[in-house]
Amino acid sequence: MSYPDIQVVIMDYKHIPPITREWLRQFDHVGYASEICDGGCGSQDFIVIKRNLVAQWFLERTDREYLVMIDEDVRPDIDTYLMLDNKADICSAHFFGKPGWLAHNHPGQVSMAACKISRSVFEKTDRPWFKILYNDYHTEVVKCECDWFASQVRLAGFYPVKAGRVVHAVTVLAVPPDDDKRTFKFLFPDKHRRRLLERTKKETPPTPEGEGGE
């Protein structure tokens, strides 16, 4: 299978797994953000800068009709081709977020973990295409790059869709079985943390009045 009208760019940072490299062989045009932008992807802010630079490079330096951005920690699945074959101007794949839920899964939302975008979207959408909004103290993200992009393209008259799925490499903790069980529990880090804190609160006796303070 070949996709001559698609430019794939891997948003690489540290390591691209062998399964992804093997999957990339079907494409005629493959690039890497670290080469296009002269550096890897680090913090959230830098990732946004890289996405904008990659989109600009796509418009100015290629003649392909579609840009596909794929994050380094994403693996192709058996039906990822459904995203690739979709003719919508913006089509992203379903994927599992790090906290353990389907990310950006509501109608009209975009998941930038794996997303196919037509040239006309970048040409007709106001810049910046990608941006992160923080609260006044810059301590919390109030709108991530995916939601910013989705709102920008909808203002330009486009409606994002989803098709297919990708596998997301995330950290999962294996909890040993209880004495009377033989099955392990697999928990996402956030859930494990909440579980541990809840247990700690239950088992920690209250500090008697007049003790533990000044």
QUIFENPE-V194796 format. One record per pair of residues at least 24 apart in sequence whose C-alpha atoms are under 7 Angstrom apart, sorted by sequence separation. I is the first residue (numbers start at 1). GAP is how many residues later the second one is. D is the distance in whole Angstrom. If there is no record, write none. Layout:
I;GAP;D
I;GAP;D
//
This chain:
2;24;5
3;24;6
4;24;6
9;24;6
91;24;6
92;24;6
1;25;6
2;25;6
3;25;6
91;25;5
2;26;7
90;26;6
91;26;7
126;26;7
13;27;5
90;27;5
125;27;7
12;28;6
13;28;5
89;28;6
90;28;7
125;28;6
12;29;6
13;29;7
89;29;5
11;30;7
125;31;5
84;32;7
89;32;7
121;32;7
124;32;6
112;34;6
111;35;6
110;36;6
110;37;7
109;38;7
74;39;7
110;40;6
109;41;6
71;42;5
70;43;6
71;43;7
70;44;4
69;45;6
70;45;7
69;46;6
68;47;5
69;47;7
68;48;4
67;49;6
68;49;6
66;50;6
67;50;5
110;50;6
66;51;5
67;51;6
108;51;6
109;51;6
66;52;4
108;52;5
65;53;6
66;53;6
108;53;6
65;54;5
20;55;6
16;56;6
20;56;7
7;57;6
6;58;6
11;58;7
5;59;5
6;59;6
7;59;6
8;59;6
9;59;6
10;59;6
11;59;6
12;59;7
13;59;7
5;60;5
6;60;5
7;60;5
8;60;5
9;60;5
10;60;5
11;60;5
12;60;5
59;60;7
5;61;6
6;61;6
7;61;6
8;61;6
9;61;6
10;61;6
11;61;6
6;62;7
10;62;6
94;68;7
91;69;6
92;69;7
93;69;5
94;69;7
90;70;5
91;70;5
92;70;5
93;70;5
94;70;6
95;70;6
90;71;6
91;71;5
92;71;6
93;71;5
94;71;4
95;71;6
91;72;7
93;72;5
94;72;6
95;72;6
96;72;6
98;72;6
93;73;6
95;73;6
52;77;6
52;78;6
51;79;7
83;80;5
82;81;6
83;81;5
48;82;6
82;82;5
48;83;6
81;83;7
80;84;5
79;85;5
80;85;5
79;86;6
80;86;6
77;88;6
100;88;6
77;89;5
99;89;6
76;90;5
77;90;6
75;91;6
76;91;6
99;91;6
74;92;6
75;92;5
74;93;6
75;93;6
74;94;5
73;95;6
74;95;6
73;96;5
48;97;7
//
